[in-house]
């Protein structure tokens, strides 16, 4: 039996659940946990009515924290809605209270699966699971820069370019694009885009979530799709390389890197040939995240 427990069933959590139902994978059960008991009943019934047409033979139910003991994945999406006037890191005090409550409950139960974190600030929340619970950091994965990367790819597609590129660093305003490490239209990216164009594209990536929130108060489709992709790799044991928030042992932070994952979580980080400028940008993200990790 393959089981996913979703803690926090707001827009991200429920969209993720719906995406799981409609994506073919080795999944038998989805458990929904949320403090809003009335709303979760409505979401549960709505999702249940879609299962008969799912590609997966699965069940869904409202559960509680004892359901985590035999789960393969705990996906935490609970958190503070992003304020477009704040960075993700500026909401850390409220996020800390929510995560402290969740980890206090999780401590009571044994769990040996993968933690998949979508809550913001993403890298810091991954770190908090590691520190509060003393959990193996290689079995904690954050959606972080996988979402930034999907936004980056779409921005380039809208401009008429194809790329195999990605975004690294903090899931936030210090993230950066290692232009030297990939191609645009099958050429070195620096041959296709000027420095000014590259800077403008990074600015668009940083502002993507704010533009969505300004229109409809929340982002959820993009992150839910990325969570589903990571979940499929874990449950179907697909060895896959992608950008996500994972543990950097040398710096003792969770931060966006290119990583290979499978059912055991993080297998390895891929070492990239960064320029000196890109190394400095990575270090800047590290230092920002260390500062906020200390507030935990």
Buried (B, 14 or more C-beta within 10 A) or exposed (E): EBBBBBBBBBBBBBBBBBBBBBBEBBBBBBBBBBEEEEEBEEBBEEBBEEBEEBEBEBEBEBBEBEBBBBBBBBBBBBBBBBEEEEBBBBBBEEBBEBBEEBBEBBEEBEBEBBBBBBBBBBBBBBBBBBBBBEBBBBBBBBBBBBBBBBBBBBBBEEEEBEBEBBBBBBBBEBBBBBBBBBBBEEEEBEEBBEEEEBEEBBEBBBBBBBEBBEEEEBBBEBBBBBBBBBBBBBBBEEEBBBBBBBBBEEBBBBBBBBBBBBBEBBBEBEEBEBEEEBEEBBEBBBEBBBEBBEEB
